[in-house]
Each structure stands twice: as C-alpha cells, then as structure tokens.
Amino acid sequence: MISKTQKMKLNDGHYIPVLGFGTYTTEEVMGPMDFVKIAIDVGFRHVDCSHFYQNEKEVGQAIRNKIEDGTVKREDIFCTSKLWSTSHRPELVRPSLENSLRKLNMNYIDLYLIHFPVSLKPGDDILPQDEHGNIILDTVDLCATWEAMEKCKDAGLAKSIGVSNFNCRQLEMILNKPGLKYKPVCNQVECHPYLNQSKMLEYCKMNDIILVAYGALGTQRYKYCVNEDTPFLLDDPVLCTMAKIYKQTPALIALRYQLQRGIVVLVKSFNEERIRENIQVFDFQLTSGHMKILDGLHRNLRYFPADMFSAHPNFPFFDEY
C-alpha cells in the first residue's frame, strides 16, 4: 500500500478509500469541523458522519471549505452518512436522506447506511423514551427499509448503500430478500485486535461485502461505554513491542493490521499530531508472522456493548451479533 488514497472496489462498482476519518464527538469534544479540515489537509478522503451524531452540518461545512480553497473537489471526497433508527419506515427513508443532504450541502452521498438494525418510534427525538425512561421501539420490516434504500440509490441520492451493526442473520435476511436489487456494499461494525470479527469478515468476503471497522483503536473511554477496569487496547504489550520493531506507534500497528486483512478502517482523533500520524499507516507493512500474532489478541471484548442501548440515553454506538 503506497497511496494515501488507496481504495477498495465495492460490489456495485464504486470505490471506497480504505482509510476513513470518523467524526463522532461527545460533550467533552465539541465541533468536528476544524478536525475534518485537518484530516483532509493531511490526505484523508473518506469522512464518516451520521444523523445520530448531529454533526452533518459541521462536517458538510468543513468539506465545503476545503473544496472552496482548492484542496479537493467534491468527487475526491467519499462521504458516508447513516439512516437513524427513527426513520426505518419506508416512507421516511428518502426524506431522512434528503434532510442529511441539505445539512451536508451535497447533491448526493457516496455511501448511505442503515445505522442500526433496531427500529425506534418515529419522531424528532433521537432516542424516544416513555414516561419510565424506557426506549420506545417500532416494528418495521428491515427488508422494506432496504427497498426504500434501493430507491434512493436509483434516484441518485446515494451512490452506494449498506448497513451498520448487522449480524450475519440480519445480513442474510437482506441478501435472501425476494426481488433484491442491490446487495449491501458494506457492514460497518466495531472491530479491533481485541474483537477481530473473523467470522463476520469471512461471511462478508463470501458475499462480496466490505467490512468497515469503527472503534479500531479500542475506545476513547467515553464514561458510559466502559468501566475503569476495561483494558486499554493501545497499552497492550504485544502492540507496544511490535510498535518498537517497526518504529511505529501502537495505534498504527492496530490500523495496519486491519488494512492487511482487507478491512476498511475508520480512525478518529481530535489531536492534530495524531491525525497526521494516522495517515502514515501506508508507509509500512506487517509480516505474515506478525499478523498471526495479532490474530491471537482476540478476546471477544466489546468496547461498545449492545446492552448499554437501554442503560444510557446517549450511548453513541450499537452492535448486536
């Protein structure tokens, strides 16, 4: 890998940059716009956002600024956004996408994902709750949601469509849907050396679906995601030893591991030095022996557990396997 804009071909013929910049922020780190601009300046061409993150306007403005100053053209940027769970009903899918496009100030999105395979009550609340604080679910056939996603692709509003946080059973439900027009091009899931998703990766490769990894460096220790006893991935002695061997950082070893497995990886940082550092993942390659050693770090550890969906009203990520 020698190019900062190396890409993988999706099953619909489009191409996705293998390294993406994640944009979710918490109350502790507000305003992703400056960091997105820095990421584009250093070479990132894949930007991941979401209606749920409530940052599409800022992300879109950052991209627009870099287009206006001549750094990039719109076609140079691969922008991902996501359909939130309150808009799974088929009649709400296109309006939700159109709303995201207005906020992003774009005519099309490069990749639009179903963010999470659980439907919530439609409305303005991101996480609708009853009087007891319980999340209010909705009953929606995700195959019908997918058909509405396909129509968005046909309308040119989304170049590619995919899913996020789906398990194999949920993916299979879409793939086996009668009259399927487009397969999901990807499944975005939590994936890192402590949760290497080997079975999901094998399933996706068999079905020509790209696996996209979020949480690739473990966690930034959001207070509602993990407890203090959760091991910090980047302190792992194997990663640290390997970093010394390659004269790289543990973060770059963790990112390089994913790229060599054929996974598109999202990396998030709100530190300019680290953003510049992360793009250096293309400057070296791990041996097959070291790849096997990193495979051995898997411990099925999730930094973003599904059961926290109901435990915290502002939990940012979900996955169910």
MARVOSE-684487 format. One line per field, with one value per residue (C-alpha): residue number from 1; z negated, y, x negated. Coordinates in steps of 0.001 Angstrom, whole numbers, plus 524288, in hexadecimal, padded with zeros to 5 digits. Layout:
// residues N
pos	NUM;...
Z	Z;...
Y	Y;...
X	X;...
END
This chain:
// residues 321
pos	1;2;3;4;5;6;7;8;9;10;11;12;13;14;15;16;17;18;19;20;21;22;23;24;25;26;27;28;29;30;31;32;33;34;35;36;37;38;39;40;41;42;43;44;45;46;47;48;49;50;51;52;53;54;55;56;57;58;59;60;61;62;63;64;65;66;67;68;69;70;71;72;73;74;75;76;77;78;79;80;81;82;83;84;85;86;87;88;89;90;91;92;93;94;95;96;97;98;99;100;101;102;103;104;105;106;107;108;109;110;111;112;113;114;115;116;117;118;119;120;121;122;123;124;125;126;127;128;129;130;131;132;133;134;135;136;137;138;139;140;141;142;143;144;145;146;147;148;149;150;151;152;153;154;155;156;157;158;159;160;161;162;163;164;165;166;167;168;169;170;171;172;173;174;175;176;177;178;179;180;181;182;183;184;185;186;187;188;189;190;191;192;193;194;195;196;197;198;199;200;201;202;203;204;205;206;207;208;209;210;211;212;213;214;215;216;217;218;219;220;221;222;223;224;225;226;227;228;229;230;231;232;233;234;235;236;237;238;239;240;241;242;243;244;245;246;247;248;249;250;251;252;253;254;255;256;257;258;259;260;261;262;263;264;265;266;267;268;269;270;271;272;273;274;275;276;277;278;279;280;281;282;283;284;285;286;287;288;289;290;291;292;293;294;295;296;297;298;299;300;301;302;303;304;305;306;307;308;309;310;311;312;313;314;315;316;317;318;319;320;321
Z	80000;804B2;80730;7FD01;80501;806F9;80991;809C1;813D9;80ED0;81450;81BBF;822FC;81AE4;812F4;80487;7FE94;7F532;7EA9B;7E599;7DBBC;7D13C;7CC02;7C019;7B4BE;7A6BC;79DDA;79A44;7A84D;7AFD2;7BDC5;7C78F;7D287;7CFFC;7CE73;7DB1A;7E22B;7DC4F;7E040;7EE47;7EE5A;7EA5E;7F45D;7EF30;7F9F8;7F2EB;7E88F;7E062;7D9D4;7D5E0;7D2D8;7C54E;7C2F5;7C56A;7CCC2;7DB21;7DCA4;7D6D7;7DEA0;7EB1E;7E88E;7E641;7F312;7FA1E;7F4C1;7F9F7;80735;807A1;80436;80F18;80688;80C1A;8157A;8113D;818E1;8111D;80468;80080;7F698;7EEAB;7E6BD;7E06F;7DF4D;7D10C;7CAA0;7C96B;7D848;7DBBB;7E0CE;7EFB3;7F19E;7E89F;7EEF7;7FA5D;7F270;7E856;7F2C6;7F910;7EBC5;7EA17;7F795;7F454;7E7F4;7EF1D;7FA54;8040C;80FBB;80CB9;80236;805E8;7FC21;7F44D;7E9A1;7E12B;7D46C;7CB8E;7CDA7;7C31C;7C639;7BD2E;7BC5B;7C71B;7C2EA;7BFC4;7B402;7B769;7AC85;7A98B;79BB6;79410;786E9;78037;78861;790A8;79F05;7A7A5;7B2A0;7BF97;7C7BB;7D57B;7DF81;7E298;7F003;7F2CA;7ED9C;7F6C2;8026A;7FF37;7FE8E;80C08;8113E;80BC4;81347;81FB0;81DC8;81D3D;80F50;80A84;81315;80A59;7FF5F;7F429;7E5F6;7D8B0;7CC70;7D363;7CF8C;7D959;7D7A1;7DA5E;7E628;7EB38;7E9E4;7F334;7FC7B;7FD72;7FF45;80B2B;815D9;8100D;81941;8124D;80805;7FCB6;800CF;7F2DD;7E4A8;7DB05;7CDD3;7C1E7;7C542;7BF3B;7BADB;7AE97;7B6FA;7C441;7CA00;7D144;7D36A;7D80A;7E0F6;7E6E3;7E8F1;7EF40;7F850;7FCA9;80049;80678;7FB6C;7F5F6;7E748;7E1F0;7D457;7CA58;7BCD8;7C371;7B89A;7AD9F;7A697;7A27A;7958E;7969C;788A4;78C57;7953E;78CA8;77E83;77931;7791C;787C9;78DD3;79619;7A374;7A6B7;79A1D;79E3E;79CC9;7A9C2;7B116;7A9D3;7ACB0;7BAF3;7BBA2;7B74B;7C18B;7CC87;7C677;7C6E0;7BC9B;7B6E0;7BD95;7CAEA;7C875;7C508;7D139;7DA34;7D520;7D9E0;7E738;7E9FA;7E6AE;7F17D;7E83B;7EA5E;7DDC8;7D792;7CE52;7C5CA;7BF34;7BA9B;7B984;7C566;7C313;7C24A;7CE48;7D5DB;7CFE7;7D393;7E21F;7E121;7E05C;7EED3;7EC99;7E7A8;7E836;7DDE6;7E048;7E115;7D45D;7CD49;7D30E;7CCF2;7BFE3;7C08D;7C3E0;7B6BF;7AF66;7B1D3;7A508;7A99F;7A238;7A610;7A24F;7A70E;7A197;7A694;79905;79681;7A06B;79556;78AAC;78F77;79735;79EA8;7A201;7AF41;7B55F;7B612;7BAC1;7B9A5;7BDAE
Y	80000;80C3D;815C1;81E10;81CB2;80E02;808D9;7FC22;7F8DA;7F77E;7ED72;7F811;7FC94;8089B;809EF;80CF3;81279;80860;81260;81AF6;825F0;82425;8300F;82C34;8357B;8361D;84157;8417A;843F6;84CD7;851B1;8480E;851FF;855F4;847D8;843C7;84EA4;84A2C;83C26;84042;8488E;83CFF;833C4;82DB7;82CB2;82476;82B3D;823FB;82B0A;8286A;82EA3;8289C;82FB3;83CAB;841AC;8411D;84FE2;851DB;846B1;84BB0;85962;85458;84CDB;858AB;86140;85809;857B9;86682;86845;85EEE;853EC;84A06;848A4;842C3;8365B;834B5;8331F;826A0;82A98;820E6;823C3;81B0B;818FE;819B4;80FED;81977;819E6;80B78;80C3C;80BE8;818D8;81F8F;81AA8;8240C;83011;82C96;82B84;83830;83ED5;839D9;83ED4;84C54;84CCA;847F1;8516B;8464A;8414F;8332B;82AD3;820FD;816D9;81634;80C01;806A9;80A80;8001D;7F47A;7F846;80181;80C77;81459;81EC9;82CEB;837D3;83104;829BA;81FF1;8204A;81C49;819BC;81FC5;81576;8187E;80C37;80CE9;80C23;8026D;80197;7F5B6;7F6FB;7ECB7;7F004;7EA06;7F4CE;7FEBB;7F900;7FA48;808C3;809AA;80380;80DEB;8186F;81269;811E3;8203F;823DA;828DB;81E68;81856;80C72;806BC;7FDDA;7FA74;7FC19;7F3AD;7E873;7DA6F;7CF49;7CBAC;7D984;7DA81;7CD95;7D28B;7DDB5;7D524;7CB39;7D576;7D242;7DC2A;7E12D;7EB6F;7EF72;7E83D;7F03E;7F4A6;7F469;7F191;7FB35;7F4EE;7F656;7EFAF;7F01D;7E645;7E2E6;7E096;7DC71;7D869;7CD02;7C5E0;7D22C;7D557;7C7B9;7C8D0;7D625;7D1D2;7C622;7CF66;7DA1C;7E39F;7EC86;7ECB1;7FA72;7FB8B;805DF;80655;80192;80703;801EC;80CD7;81ACD;81690;81D60;81C95;81548;80B74;80491;80350;806B6;7F87C;7F6C8;7F489;7FFBE;7FA01;802F7;7FEFD;7F0BF;7EB7F;7E438;7F083;7F86A;7EE91;7EDF8;7FCC4;7FCFE;7F2D5;7FAD6;8080C;80BB1;80E45;803EC;80B0F;8099E;7FB24;7F94E;800B1;7F9D2;7ECAD;7EFB7;7F4AB;7E863;7E025;7E6FC;7EF79;7FDBE;8049D;810F6;81850;823A2;82D8E;83B88;83DD1;84399;83C4C;82F35;83228;83472;82844;81F6D;821FE;81BC7;80E74;80CD1;80E43;8007C;7F270;7E7D2;7DA56;7CE9B;7C9BB;7D638;7D60B;7C8A0;7CD9A;7D8D4;7CF27;7C90B;7D56D;7D2F1;7D1C7;7D4EF;7E1C4;7EC19;7FA15;7FD8C;7F2D1;7F1A2;7F0DB;7FEF2;802DA;802EE;80671;813F5;81D6B;82314;816A7;81973;80C2A;7FF6B;7F1CF;7E4E5;7D7EE
X	80000;7F928;80436;80AF5;81754;816E7;8247B;82C17;83667;8443E;84DB8;8550F;848E3;845D7;8395A;8377E;82AE8;82580;8227A;82D76;82E98;838FF;8401F;8481D;845BE;84A98;84DC4;83F4B;83AF0;843DE;842F7;83D14;83B96;82D74;82925;82FD1;8289F;81BB7;81EB0;82134;814E5;80C5B;8124D;81EE5;8290E;83346;83B99;845AB;85105;85F11;86C1E;86AD8;85DF7;864F7;85911;85CAE;85D86;84FF2;849FC;8501C;84AFF;83D42;83D85;84333;8384F;82DE4;8349D;8355A;826FF;82325;81DE6;8278B;832D8;83FCB;83CDF;83039;837C3;83EC5;84910;850FD;85D24;86746;875DC;879B7;882D3;88E42;88F2B;88FCC;89DA7;89C7D;8A382;899A3;88D1B;88C12;89042;885F1;87B74;87FD5;87F12;8711F;86D87;872DC;86ABD;85EAC;86149;85F86;86722;863D7;85D9F;85329;857C4;86461;865C6;870A3;86A07;86FB2;878BE;88282;88DB3;891EF;89E6E;89E92;89DB0;8944F;88E33;881B9;88458;892FB;89655;8A2BA;8A604;89D97;8918F;89295;88F06;89B2A;89941;8A054;8A3F1;89E85;89AC8;88C9D;88E5E;89841;88E83;88452;88D6D;88EBC;87FE6;87F24;88854;87F63;8741E;87C46;87FCB;87164;8722F;868BC;85E51;85D30;8655F;861C4;86426;85DE6;85E00;864ED;86231;86155;86F9C;873FC;86B14;87036;87E26;87AE0;8730A;87E1E;888B1;8912E;88ED6;88223;87CA0;8702C;86862;862F7;85572;8507D;85331;84D44;84A84;841E3;83514;82774;81D10;824DF;8310D;82C06;83938;83301;83FEA;846CB;83B52;83BE3;84A95;8495A;83E75;8468F;85189;8492D;84C17;84190;83F8E;83D94;837A2;83B43;8351F;828A4;82013;8289D;82F89;82D51;8333A;8404B;844F8;8515F;84AA6;840C2;83CFF;82FB0;82B71;82CF3;81F83;81A8A;81786;80C29;8052B;80515;7F71C;7F797;7FB88;7F14C;7E686;7EA51;7EA8F;7DC4E;7D8A8;7DEA8;7DB3B;7E994;7F3FD;7FD28;80865;80205;7FF92;80E04;8125D;808BF;80D92;81B4F;8171C;80F4E;81B3E;822C2;82AB4;82E03;82A68;82FCB;826FD;82AF4;8224B;823DB;81550;80E85;801CE;808C5;8110B;80470;7FE83;809E7;80866;7FADA;80147;7FE0A;7EF6C;7EC96;7F16B;7F2B8;7ECFE;7F608;7F029;7F36B;80114;80332;7FE53;8080B;812D6;80FE8;81393;82213;82984;83767;836DD;840B9;83E7A;84C25;85503;862F6;868F1;86513;86F66;87922;86F80;86BED;87463;868E3;8618A;85B33;858A6;85FC7;85D18;8640B;85E04
END
